Amino acid sequence: MLFRKRTLLLMLTDAILVNIAVFLSFYLRFGFEGDGKIPQEYFTSLTYFHTTWVATVIFLVSFYVFGLYNRLWQYASLGDLVSIIFAVTVGTGATMALVYFLAVLRIPNIVAILLWFLVVFLVGGSRFIWRLLQENAFTPYVPGSQKRVLIIGAGDAGVVAARELRNNNFREGRPVGFIDDAVRKQRLHVMGIPVLGTRKDIPRIVKGRNIDEVIIAMPSASGEAVRAITEICEKTGVDLKIMPGVFNVLSGSMDTTAIRQVQVEDLLGRDQVAVDLQQVAGYLTGETVLVTGGGGSIGSEICRQAIKFNPFRLVIIGQGENSVFDIEQELRTDHPSLNVVTEILDIKDRDKVQLVFQKYNPGVVFHAAAHKHVPLMERNPEEALKNNIVGTYNLAEAADAVKVKTFVLISTDKAVNPTSIMGATKRVAEMIIQSLDKRSETRFVAVRFGNVLGSRGSVIPTFKRQIAKGGPVTVTHPEMIRYFMTIPEASQLVIQAGAMAQGGEIFILDMGKPVKIVDLAKDLIKLSGFEPDVDIPIKFTGIRPGEKLYEELLTAEEGTSHTRHSRIFVAKPNELNNARIAGIIHVIRERGSYLTRAEVVQLLQTVIPEFRKATTPKAVSE
């Protein structure tokens, strides 16, 4: 009813404006001649009246067809103006054609041209005046209730940030200026807000303009650029926030709550990796999707990503009931119409694995369940063998039996030239799925990536806890470096790999430059408002058992080839010894819990000859 009233009101307004435009068209053509009036014959012959009612009807119909009554004009844009111009052009042409046959007198061409200009001016002007009133007259200013905000980036994202601050009545702050490195933008005004300088001017502007908060509105900037700006802003002592990409906000606008504190993820020295949605939707939609380790950091995010593509059913498998319960409740709340089921399951239980696969007959499997902590697996090597190797074999075997279409194993860069028990077991897991792929209808693939920021047991949560306690922040070695990616990136890569799977591949993400762990610690200390080694000390504890100073993404035998995704590569498969793989599975099933550390190492060396157990360093605090 409200929509109908609004449409009728707009149509009435447009009808009045069209009548005014028709009158002015005739008046401007004839009014300045003779006695300053429109010639009487245009009235006596009804030509003027024919033109008026025909124009009114034709223009209203044209406006309706072009959707001018289905727009929120307080957000009027250049695209809306183009639509008005098209609608008026069609309306003017149709009006003149119809009047030509109805009217007695011929209408001068200049009247048609004037009519076009006047309707565009009056109708378009009415829309944009409404926007101006919405943005200014109806936006109250509450003196003294806002922070003074400096926005870094005078592009599209900066405009969105400034507009949203204004649309929220400046409750979150009042923008007083922009910073932009583009020379052509200097001394210009954007939305009435001045561009005050470049990044090198930030300290001077913060001090001179009494800035309380800085918002980084550069969603396309690299991690290195964000890092450089962050370091400049941190020295000023003001609050620092960042906004997400404009195109991530589907509605075309954003809530100021999306402007958040800068996080370590924002400082990665590369662009975020995005999934190809069109490719993904095709193979997940309508399928039963099964995720192992569904309650973990990666597994739960895979569930969140996969369910967006409307699978027939999502089966979440996990051993920890609390984490499985949490993700189940979250997904049921966010997607009440979708079919989500859960199974509490230990993947080492071969019989239960087979029963679950027979029960649900999945089409796509994402295998995220694994023991992943290097030092912990050094102390419990037999558990790494049972879970990472036999558990993977059980799942792959069951997938082959029910003819799963695609099986994606989540691996790690620690599987390359492994020095740890955990890394070696994940390398064997890769071999298992590559071996099965050669004789199965299922497409088995693996995805190999580095450390995941924010996942359970990763350095970020550990550093945050240590900072909250006042330090020290513990780093194993000053030269320790790792590849990093975010949880959404890792999950999207896994899903993307399934879309590209032909069978037997190991997909690898281009993760840019590796990052020093000590630099990560310093960044997090600074983002927490402290000074490294002044407020929060950094303590080096020594390399732990099984760790390397740096990780690799490829073995010496593997090369890479490109895929259709510019940031994903595929490793060339190595030669596999299927008999030895079968042998290690048999030994673990027979004696898994009774294997000694030396026997575990010897067993892994039968399939990974290059694996050599590193000399265990002296015990250090963890």
Number of C-alpha atoms within 10 A of each C-alpha: 6 6 10 10 10 13 16 12 13 16 20 13 13 20 20 13 19 25 17 16 24 24 17 17 22 22 17 16 16 16 15 11 12 9 9 11 14 19 15 10 12 19 12 11 13 16 19 22 15 20 22 20 17 18 26 21 14 19 25 22 15 20 21 15 11 16 14 21 19 12 10 11 18 15 16 17 12 8 9 19 18 12 16 23 19 16 22 26 20 17 24 21 14 17 22 20 11 15 21 16 10 15 17 15 15 13 17 10 11 13 20 18 13 18 25 21 17 21 26 21 16 15 21 19 14 15 22 18 14 16 18 15 12 15 17 13 11 11 14 13 15 10 7 7 12 16 17 20 26 28 25 25 24 27 15 13 22 24 18 20 27 27 19 17 19 20 18 14 18 22 15 19 20 20 24 19 23 30 26 22 16 12 9 8 19 17 11 15 14 16 9 9 15 18 23 20 22 18 17 13 14 23 16 12 19 20 12 9 13 15 21 19 21 24 24 27 29 23 21 14 16 16 19 15 17 22 19 12 16 22 14 16 20 18 11 17 13 17 17 20 18 23 22 18 15 20 12 11 12 8 8 10 15 20 13 19 8 14 17 14 16 21 14 19 18 23 19 25 20 17 16 18 20 13 18 14 13 10 14 19 17 12 19 23 17 14 19 21 26 27 25 26 27 31 26 21 19 25 27 26 20 24 25 19 14 22 21 13 18 18 21 17 21 25 21 26 27 24 18 15 14 11 16 22 17 12 21 21 13 13 18 14 10 10 15 11 9 16 16 21 14 18 16 15 18 18 26 19 14 16 11 15 22 18 12 17 19 14 10 16 19 25 23 25 23 26 24 26 25 21 17 19 16 21 17 16 20 20 13 16 25 21 20 28 30 22 21 24 26 27 24 25 23 21 23 26 19 21 28 22 16 18 18 23 20 25 27 27 26 26 25 23 24 30 26 20 21 26 21 25 34 28 27 28 28 30 24 24 26 26 24 23 28 24 19 20 21 13 9 19 17 25 25 31 26 30 26 25 25 22 19 22 20 17 15 14 13 13 19 20 14 14 21 17 13 16 20 13 11 13 19 18 24 21 21 19 17 16 14 20 19 19 23 20 23 21 21 21 18 26 25 23 26 27 25 21 29 29 19 17 19 14 22 23 24 27 30 24 23 16 20 14 13 17 17 17 21 21 14 20 22 20 20 21 26 18 19 15 13 17 16 18 14 8 15 20 16 18 16 15 15 18 19 19 23 22 21 17 13 15 21 18 21 19 14 8 10 15 13 15 11 12 13 8 15 10 16 20 21 21 21 16 15 12 10 13 12 14 9 15 19 13 13 20 20 13 12 20 13 11 12 19 14 11 18 14 15 10 13 19 19 16 19 23 15 15 21 19 11 12 20 17 18 13 9 12 11 9 11 12 9 10
